[in-house]
Amino acid sequence: MPLSIQFTPEEEALLEAASRQSTRSKSELVRQGARELCQRLLHQDGQTPYQSGQGLFGAGRLAEAPIDPIKRQVWEALSAKHRRLG
């Protein structure tokens, strides 16, 4: 089914560059983009991305502290920065 879309010059240049880099036609890229966006919107069920993956966050065990002293120092700084209050 034919569909006409008007792009801004910036969008056209971006699409052209992506087409050349991926060796796919511009039409193929537009169809794929529309398909992925529509699927995402239809399957969202009114939930935020966080709500969709909420059951996965915090699953499993936390990573062990690295043995390397420099990596361990970075690990400890990040752990302190992101430590939960509770």
JOVEN-V812381 format. One record per residue. N is the residue number from 1. RES is the residue in one small letter. PSI is psi in degrees with one decimal (999 if undefined). OMEGA is omega in degrees with one decimal (none if undefined). Layout:
# JOVEN-V812381
n res psi omega
N RES PSI OMEGA
N RES PSI OMEGA
This chain:
# JOVEN-V812381
n res psi omega
1 m 121.8 -179.7
2 p 143.2 177.3
3 l 134.5 -179.5
4 s 128.9 -180.0
5 i 135.3 176.5
6 q 123.2 178.8
7 f 152.8 170.2
8 t 162.0 177.4
9 p -35.8 179.8
10 e -42.5 178.7
11 e -40.0 179.1
12 e -43.1 179.3
13 a -40.7 178.6
14 l -44.5 178.9
15 l -41.9 179.4
16 e -44.6 -179.9
17 a -42.6 179.0
18 a -37.0 178.9
19 s -45.2 179.3
20 r -44.3 -176.1
21 q -38.6 -176.5
22 s -5.9 -175.9
23 t 33.7 173.3
24 r 155.5 -179.9
25 s 156.9 177.3
26 k -38.9 179.1
27 s -41.8 179.8
28 e -42.0 179.3
29 l -41.7 -180.0
30 v -42.9 178.3
31 r -45.2 -179.8
32 q -43.3 179.5
33 g -43.3 178.8
34 a -42.3 -179.7
35 r -47.1 -178.2
36 e -41.3 179.3
37 l -45.8 -179.6
38 c -41.9 178.1
39 q -42.6 -179.8
40 r -43.6 -178.7
41 l -38.5 -177.9
42 l -29.6 -176.8
43 h 6.1 -176.6
44 q -28.0 178.7
45 d 30.9 177.6
46 g 10.0 -178.9
47 q 149.6 172.3
48 t 161.9 176.2
49 p -36.1 178.6
50 y -45.3 180.0
51 q -37.2 179.8
52 s -36.3 -177.1
53 g 10.1 -173.8
54 q -36.1 180.0
55 g -15.8 -178.2
56 l -20.6 -175.3
57 f 130.8 178.5
58 g 3.8 179.4
59 a 146.1 178.9
60 g -169.6 -179.3
61 r 158.3 -179.5
62 l 155.7 -179.6
63 a 145.2 176.2
64 e 154.9 175.9
65 a 136.7 179.8
66 p 154.5 179.0
67 i -37.2 179.4
68 d 126.9 -174.9
69 p -40.1 -178.9
70 i -44.0 177.5
71 k -37.0 179.1
72 r -38.2 178.9
73 q -43.1 177.5
74 v -43.7 179.2
75 w -45.3 -179.2
76 e -40.6 178.7
77 a -43.1 178.8
78 l -38.7 177.9
79 s -42.8 179.4
80 a -39.4 -177.9
81 k -38.6 -173.6
82 h 11.1 -179.9
83 r 136.2 179.6
84 r 142.8 173.9
85 l 137.3 179.6
86 g 999 none
